[in-house]
Amino acid sequence: MSEQPDPANHARQQLEPAAADAVRAYAARTRESADRLAAVLEDIAANGLPPAEDCTPWEELREAHLSRLAAQRPAVA
């Protein structure tokens, strides 16, 4: 049996106000993304899949995402 610390015996460490704000902002962004995904899935459930001609190929989506990531990363000499 593993030795798990008893949560009742440990006080929670409070975050600095800036860190707490950052966590709340991350939670809000995550919630928005989940809501968008849920809306898309509900639309698919109600109306079926869209025609392939109206969809963006995954390769294009991947390349666009990789380009965004590369733009965020500083260049290495």
N, CA, C and O atoms as a Tinker XYZ file with bonds, in Angstrom:
   308  protein
     1  N      0.838000   -1.168000    0.000000    73     2
     2  CA     0.000000    0.000000    0.000000    64     1     3
     3  C      0.891000    1.242000    0.000000    63     2     4     5
     4  O      1.858000    1.311000    0.759000    81     3
     5  N      0.573000    2.216000   -0.842000    73     3     6
     6  CA     1.425000    3.408000   -0.928000    64     5     7
     7  C      1.123000    4.360000    0.213000    63     6     8     9
     8  O      0.011000    4.425000    0.737000    81     7
     9  N      2.143000    5.081000    0.565000    73     7    10
    10  CA     2.027000    6.069000    1.643000    64     9    11
    11  C      1.625000    7.408000    1.031000    63    10    12    13
    12  O      2.486000    8.150000    0.558000    81    11
    13  N      0.356000    7.722000    1.033000    73    11    14
    14  CA    -0.139000    8.991000    0.511000    64    13    15
    15  C     -0.262000    9.986000    1.661000    63    14    16    17
    16  O     -0.767000    9.635000    2.727000    81    15
    17  N      0.194000   11.233000    1.457000    73    15    18
    18  CA     0.034000   12.220000    2.517000    64    17    19
    19  C     -1.448000   12.518000    2.737000    63    18    20    21
    20  O     -2.235000   12.545000    1.791000    81    19
    21  N     -1.804000   12.735000    3.960000    73    19    22
    22  CA    -3.174000   13.060000    4.316000    64    21    23
    23  C     -3.433000   14.523000    3.971000    63    22    24    25
    24  O     -2.824000   15.409000    4.571000    81    23
    25  N     -4.340000   14.801000    2.999000    73    23    26
    26  CA    -4.568000   16.194000    2.594000    64    25    27
    27  C     -5.107000   17.059000    3.734000    63    26    28    29
    28  O     -4.918000   18.275000    3.716000    81    27
    29  N     -5.764000   16.468000    4.709000    73    27    30
    30  CA    -6.316000   17.251000    5.808000    64    29    31
    31  C     -5.213000   17.812000    6.698000    63    30    32    33
    32  O     -5.430000   18.794000    7.407000    81    31
    33  N     -4.030000   17.196000    6.666000    73    31    34
    34  CA    -2.939000   17.638000    7.517000    64    33    35
    35  C     -2.041000   18.674000    6.851000    63    34    36    37
    36  O     -1.078000   19.133000    7.467000    81    35
    37  N     -2.329000   19.045000    5.626000    73    35    38
    38  CA    -1.459000   19.970000    4.901000    64    37    39
    39  C     -2.264000   21.188000    4.448000    63    38    40    41
    40  O     -3.313000   21.060000    3.818000    81    39
    41  N     -1.756000   22.352000    4.779000    73    39    42
    42  CA    -2.383000   23.593000    4.327000    64    41    43
    43  C     -2.005000   23.830000    2.874000    63    42    44    45
    44  O     -0.898000   23.493000    2.456000    81    43
    45  N     -2.902000   24.397000    2.119000    73    43    46
    46  CA    -2.633000   24.694000    0.715000    64    45    47
    47  C     -1.798000   25.960000    0.610000    63    46    48    49
    48  O     -2.011000   26.930000    1.337000    81    47
    49  N     -0.854000   25.928000   -0.303000    73    47    50
    50  CA    -0.002000   27.095000   -0.533000    64    49    51
    51  C     -0.732000   28.054000   -1.462000    63    50    52    53
    52  O     -1.145000   27.672000   -2.557000    81    51
    53  N     -0.888000   29.280000   -1.033000    73    51    54
    54  CA    -1.568000   30.282000   -1.834000    64    53    55
    55  C     -0.652000   30.772000   -2.952000    63    54    56    57
    56  O      0.562000   30.880000   -2.781000    81    55
    57  N     -1.262000   31.065000   -4.103000    73    55    58
    58  CA    -0.514000   31.604000   -5.235000    64    57    59
    59  C     -0.374000   33.108000   -5.101000    63    58    60    61
    60  O     -1.184000   33.774000   -4.456000    81    59
    61  N      0.666000   33.622000   -5.719000    73    59    62
    62  CA     0.804000   35.074000   -5.844000    64    61    63
    63  C     -0.354000   35.561000   -6.716000    63    62    64    65
    64  O     -0.844000   34.809000   -7.558000    81    63
    65  N     -0.798000   36.804000   -6.530000    73    63    66
    66  CA    -1.928000   37.308000   -7.321000    64    65    67
    67  C     -1.711000   37.188000   -8.839000    63    66    68    69
    68  O     -2.635000   36.825000   -9.567000    81    67
    69  N     -0.516000   37.485000   -9.306000    73    67    70
    70  CA    -0.241000   37.390000  -10.746000    64    69    71
    71  C     -0.338000   35.942000  -11.224000    63    70    72    73
    72  O     -0.854000   35.682000  -12.311000    81    71
    73  N      0.154000   35.003000  -10.423000    73    71    74
    74  CA     0.083000   33.589000  -10.793000    64    73    75
    75  C     -1.363000   33.111000  -10.789000    63    74    76    77
    76  O     -1.773000   32.360000  -11.674000    81    75
    77  N     -2.139000   33.544000   -9.795000    73    75    78
    78  CA    -3.550000   33.167000   -9.741000    64    77    79
    79  C     -4.294000   33.712000  -10.961000    63    78    80    81
    80  O     -5.132000   33.019000  -11.538000    81    79
    81  N     -3.988000   34.952000  -11.355000    73    79    82
    82  CA    -4.609000   35.535000  -12.559000    64    81    83
    83  C     -4.229000   34.737000  -13.796000    63    82    84    85
    84  O     -5.069000   34.518000  -14.669000    81    83
    85  N     -2.981000   34.299000  -13.886000    73    83    86
    86  CA    -2.537000   33.513000  -15.039000    64    85    87
    87  C     -3.255000   32.173000  -15.086000    63    86    88    89
    88  O     -3.626000   31.708000  -16.163000    81    87
    89  N     -3.453000   31.552000  -13.939000    73    87    90
    90  CA    -4.168000   30.266000  -13.894000    64    89    91
    91  C     -5.621000   30.464000  -14.311000    63    90    92    93
    92  O     -6.175000   29.656000  -15.056000    81    91
    93  N     -6.239000   31.548000  -13.824000    73    91    94
    94  CA    -7.630000   31.822000  -14.223000    64    93    95
    95  C     -7.734000   32.081000  -15.732000    63    94    96    97
    96  O     -8.677000   31.621000  -16.376000    81    95
    97  N     -6.778000   32.807000  -16.289000    73    95    98
    98  CA    -6.792000   33.078000  -17.732000    64    97    99
    99  C     -6.630000   31.788000  -18.520000    63    98   100   101
   100  O     -7.303000   31.591000  -19.532000    81    99
   101  N     -5.744000   30.908000  -18.065000    73    99   102
   102  CA    -5.556000   29.623000  -18.734000    64   101   103
   103  C     -6.837000   28.798000  -18.657000    63   102   104   105
   104  O     -7.232000   28.166000  -19.637000    81   103
   105  N     -7.478000   28.803000  -17.508000    73   103   106
   106  CA    -8.738000   28.070000  -17.348000    64   105   107
   107  C     -9.802000   28.615000  -18.301000    63   106   108   109
   108  O    -10.554000   27.842000  -18.895000    81   107
   109  N     -9.870000   29.931000  -18.451000    73   107   110
   110  CA   -10.851000   30.539000  -19.346000    64   109   111
   111  C    -10.584000   30.150000  -20.797000    63   110   112   113
   112  O    -11.513000   29.824000  -21.535000    81   111
   113  N     -9.301000   30.182000  -21.211000    73   111   114
   114  CA    -8.965000   29.785000  -22.585000    64   113   115
   115  C     -9.295000   28.316000  -22.813000    63   114   116   117
   116  O     -9.819000   27.952000  -23.866000    81   115
   117  N     -8.993000   27.478000  -21.838000    73   115   118
   118  CA    -9.273000   26.050000  -21.960000    64   117   119
   119  C    -10.775000   25.819000  -22.055000    63   118   120   121
   120  O    -11.229000   25.004000  -22.858000    81   119
   121  N    -11.545000   26.530000  -21.241000    73   119   122
   122  CA   -13.004000   26.402000  -21.269000    64   121   123
   123  C    -13.554000   26.831000  -22.621000    63   122   124   125
   124  O    -14.447000   26.178000  -23.161000    81   123
   125  N    -13.026000   27.934000  -23.180000    73   123   126
   126  CA   -13.476000   28.398000  -24.496000    64   125   127
   127  C    -13.178000   27.364000  -25.571000    63   126   128   129
   128  O    -14.017000   27.106000  -26.434000    81   127
   129  N    -11.995000   26.774000  -25.525000    73   127   130
   130  CA   -11.632000   25.748000  -26.511000    64   129   131
   131  C    -12.546000   24.541000  -26.384000    63   130   132   133
   132  O    -12.992000   23.986000  -27.389000    81   131
   133  N    -12.823000   24.136000  -25.162000    73   131   134
   134  CA   -13.705000   22.983000  -24.943000    64   133   135
   135  C    -15.115000   23.288000  -25.439000    63   134   136   137
   136  O    -15.769000   22.418000  -26.014000    81   135
   137  N    -15.588000   24.509000  -25.224000    73   135   138
   138  CA   -16.917000   24.890000  -25.699000    64   137   139
   139  C    -16.989000   24.879000  -27.219000    63   138   140   141
   140  O    -17.987000   24.439000  -27.789000    81   139
   141  N    -15.921000   25.369000  -27.892000    73   139   142
   142  CA   -15.901000   25.338000  -29.361000    64   141   143
   143  C    -15.914000   23.908000  -29.872000    63   142   144   145
   144  O    -16.650000   23.589000  -30.806000    81   143
   145  N    -15.103000   23.041000  -29.266000    73   143   146
   146  CA   -15.071000   21.641000  -29.671000    64   145   147
   147  C    -16.427000   20.982000  -29.453000    63   146   148   149
   148  O    -16.903000   20.240000  -30.313000    81   147
   149  N    -17.046000   21.248000  -28.318000    73   147   150
   150  CA   -18.362000   20.670000  -28.032000    64   149   151
   151  C    -19.388000   21.128000  -29.065000    63   150   152   153
   152  O    -20.224000   20.334000  -29.496000    81   151
   153  N    -19.335000   22.388000  -29.464000    73   151   154
   154  CA   -20.271000   22.908000  -30.462000    64   153   155
   155  C    -20.079000   22.203000  -31.805000    63   154   156   157
   156  O    -21.055000   21.864000  -32.475000    81   155
   157  N    -18.833000   21.986000  -32.193000    73   155   158
   158  CA   -18.552000   21.293000  -33.456000    64   157   159
   159  C    -19.076000   19.858000  -33.386000    63   158   160   161
   160  O    -19.715000   19.385000  -34.326000    81   159
   161  N    -18.811000   19.172000  -32.289000    73   159   162
   162  CA   -19.272000   17.789000  -32.151000    64   161   163
   163  C    -20.795000   17.707000  -32.142000    63   162   164   165
   164  O    -21.370000   16.790000  -32.729000    81   163
   165  N    -21.456000   18.663000  -31.478000    73   163   166
   166  CA   -22.920000   18.682000  -31.476000    64   165   167
   167  C    -23.460000   18.919000  -32.880000    63   166   168   169
   168  O    -24.460000   18.316000  -33.270000    81   167
   169  N    -22.803000   19.799000  -33.648000    73   167   170
   170  CA   -23.226000   20.045000  -35.028000    64   169   171
   171  C    -23.071000   18.785000  -35.868000    63   170   172   173
   172  O    -23.953000   18.455000  -36.661000    81   171
   173  N    -21.959000   18.080000  -35.701000    73   171   174
   174  CA   -21.746000   16.836000  -36.448000    64   173   175
   175  C    -22.808000   15.810000  -36.063000    63   174   176   177
   176  O    -23.347000   15.121000  -36.929000    81   175
   177  N    -23.111000   15.705000  -34.765000    73   175   178
   178  CA   -24.127000   14.752000  -34.315000    64   177   179
   179  C    -25.490000   15.087000  -34.902000    63   178   180   181
   180  O    -26.236000   14.183000  -35.278000    81   179
   181  N    -25.827000   16.369000  -34.988000    73   179   182
   182  CA   -27.141000   16.780000  -35.478000    64   181   183
   183  C    -27.245000   16.744000  -36.998000    63   182   184   185
   184  O    -28.297000   16.407000  -37.542000    81   183
   185  N    -26.146000   17.094000  -37.692000    73   183   186
   186  CA   -26.226000   17.282000  -39.145000    64   185   187
   187  C    -25.346000   16.349000  -39.952000    63   186   188   189
   188  O    -25.403000   16.365000  -41.182000    81   187
   189  N    -24.540000   15.543000  -39.301000    73   187   190
   190  CA   -23.621000   14.662000  -40.015000    64   189   191
   191  C    -22.329000   15.389000  -40.370000    63   190   192   193
   192  O    -22.162000   16.577000  -40.092000    81   191
   193  N    -21.431000   14.650000  -40.986000    73   191   194
   194  CA   -20.137000   15.212000  -41.380000    64   193   195
   195  C    -20.296000   16.144000  -42.568000    63   194   196   197
   196  O    -21.139000   15.903000  -43.432000    81   195
   197  N    -19.494000   17.213000  -42.627000    73   195   198
   198  CA   -19.554000   18.103000  -43.787000    64   197   199
   199  C    -18.937000   17.405000  -45.002000    63   198   200   201
   200  O    -18.174000   16.451000  -44.852000    81   199
   201  N    -19.266000   17.878000  -46.189000    73   199   202
   202  CA   -18.656000   17.281000  -47.384000    64   201   203
   203  C    -17.137000   17.486000  -47.369000    63   202   204   205
   204  O    -16.647000   18.508000  -46.889000    81   203
   205  N    -16.410000   16.517000  -47.893000    73   203   206
   206  CA   -14.943000   16.574000  -47.901000    64   205   207
   207  C    -14.441000   17.811000  -48.638000    63   206   208   209
   208  O    -13.393000   18.351000  -48.284000    81   207
   209  N    -15.162000   18.265000  -49.646000    73   207   210
   210  CA   -14.735000   19.438000  -50.420000    64   209   211
   211  C    -14.736000   20.706000  -49.566000    63   210   212   213
   212  O    -14.006000   21.650000  -49.866000    81   211
   213  N    -15.544000   20.740000  -48.508000    73   211   214
   214  CA   -15.629000   21.917000  -47.643000    64   213   215
   215  C    -14.628000   21.878000  -46.494000    63   214   216   217
   216  O    -14.575000   22.813000  -45.695000    81   215
   217  N    -13.840000   20.822000  -46.399000    73   215   218
   218  CA   -12.921000   20.642000  -45.274000    64   217   219
   219  C    -11.492000   20.991000  -45.680000    63   218   220   221
   220  O    -11.129000   20.902000  -46.853000    81   219
   221  N    -10.692000   21.385000  -44.701000    73   219   222
   222  CA    -9.276000   21.662000  -44.921000    64   221   223
   223  C     -8.492000   20.382000  -44.664000    63   222   224   225
   224  O     -8.655000   19.767000  -43.611000    81   223
   225  N     -7.638000   19.967000  -45.609000    73   223   226
   226  CA    -6.835000   18.759000  -45.383000    64   225   227
   227  C     -5.968000   18.898000  -44.136000    63   226   228   229
   228  O     -5.472000   19.985000  -43.838000    81   227
   229  N     -5.789000   17.807000  -43.416000    73   227   230
   230  CA    -5.032000   17.853000  -42.156000    64   229   231
   231  C     -3.592000   18.278000  -42.388000    63   230   232   233
   232  O     -2.981000   18.880000  -41.505000    81   231
   233  N     -3.037000   17.978000  -43.556000    73   231   234
   234  CA    -1.657000   18.392000  -43.845000    64   233   235
   235  C     -1.528000   19.914000  -43.834000    63   234   236   237
   236  O     -0.543000   20.452000  -43.329000    81   235
   237  N     -2.522000   20.605000  -44.390000    73   235   238
   238  CA    -2.495000   22.066000  -44.393000    64   237   239
   239  C     -2.635000   22.610000  -42.980000    63   238   240   241
   240  O     -1.966000   23.575000  -42.609000    81   239
   241  N     -3.504000   21.991000  -42.197000    73   239   242
   242  CA    -3.669000   22.413000  -40.805000    64   241   243
   243  C     -2.378000   22.212000  -40.028000    63   242   244   245
   244  O     -1.978000   23.074000  -39.245000    81   243
   245  N     -1.720000   21.065000  -40.247000    73   243   246
   246  CA    -0.458000   20.775000  -39.558000    64   245   247
   247  C      0.593000   21.809000  -39.913000    63   246   248   249
   248  O      1.254000   22.349000  -39.026000    81   247
   249  N      0.758000   22.094000  -41.212000    73   247   250
   250  CA     1.771000   23.058000  -41.648000    64   249   251
   251  C      1.500000   24.452000  -41.097000    63   250   252   253
   252  O      2.431000   25.155000  -40.703000    81   251
   253  N      0.245000   24.851000  -41.067000    73   251   254
   254  CA    -0.092000   26.162000  -40.513000    64   253   255
   255  C      0.236000   26.217000  -39.023000    63   254   256   257
   256  O      0.750000   27.222000  -38.532000    81   255
   257  N     -0.063000   25.139000  -38.311000    73   255   258
   258  CA     0.235000   25.099000  -36.881000    64   257   259
   259  C      1.747000   25.119000  -36.642000    63   258   260   261
   260  O      2.225000   25.827000  -35.756000    81   259
   261  N      2.495000   24.349000  -37.424000    73   259   262
   262  CA     3.951000   24.346000  -37.276000    64   261   263
   263  C      4.541000   25.716000  -37.589000    63   262   264   265
   264  O      5.507000   26.135000  -36.951000    81   263
   265  N      3.978000   26.405000  -38.548000    73   263   266
   266  CA     4.443000   27.765000  -38.871000    64   265   267
   267  C      4.185000   28.714000  -37.715000    63   266   268   269
   268  O      5.032000   29.548000  -37.395000    81   267
   269  N      3.010000   28.594000  -37.079000    73   267   270
   270  CA     2.710000   29.441000  -35.919000    64   269   271
   271  C      3.685000   29.154000  -34.783000    63   270   272   273
   272  O      4.168000   30.079000  -34.130000    81   271
   273  N      3.975000   27.879000  -34.545000    73   271   274
   274  CA     4.919000   27.515000  -33.491000    64   273   275
   275  C      6.305000   28.057000  -33.782000    63   274   276   277
   276  O      6.971000   28.576000  -32.886000    81   275
   277  N      6.747000   27.942000  -35.035000    73   275   278
   278  CA     8.069000   28.430000  -35.414000    64   277   279
   279  C      8.158000   29.948000  -35.244000    63   278   280   281
   280  O      9.205000   30.470000  -34.860000    81   279
   281  N      7.059000   30.659000  -35.529000    73   279   282
   282  CA     7.066000   32.106000  -35.389000    64   281   283
   283  C      7.160000   32.520000  -33.909000    63   282   284   285
   284  O      7.696000   33.583000  -33.596000    81   283
   285  N      6.644000   31.691000  -33.015000    73   283   286
   286  CA     6.676000   32.009000  -31.579000    64   285   287
   287  C      8.051000   31.725000  -30.973000    63   286   288   289
   288  O      8.420000   32.324000  -29.963000    81   287
   289  N      8.795000   30.827000  -31.575000    73   287   290
   290  CA    10.083000   30.409000  -31.005000    64   289   291
   291  C     11.181000   31.328000  -31.522000    63   290   292   293
   292  O     11.249000   31.601000  -32.720000    81   291
   293  N     12.043000   31.808000  -30.624000    73   291   294
   294  CA    13.149000   32.651000  -31.094000    64   293   295
   295  C     14.110000   31.848000  -31.951000    63   294   296   297
   296  O     14.318000   30.655000  -31.731000    81   295
   297  N     14.686000   32.522000  -32.924000    73   295   298
   298  CA    15.634000   31.857000  -33.830000    64   297   299
   299  C     16.907000   31.509000  -33.079000    63   298   300   301
   300  O     17.365000   32.264000  -32.222000    81   299
   301  N     17.471000   30.355000  -33.413000    73   299   302
   302  CA    18.724000   29.913000  -32.814000    64   301   303
   303  C     19.824000   30.071000  -33.850000    63   302   304   305
   304  O     19.681000   29.635000  -34.992000    81   303
   305  N     20.916000   30.693000  -33.447000    73   303   306
   306  CA    22.004000   30.935000  -34.395000    64   305   307
   307  C     22.803000   29.686000  -34.633000    63   306   308
   308  O     23.762000   29.704000  -35.405000    81   307
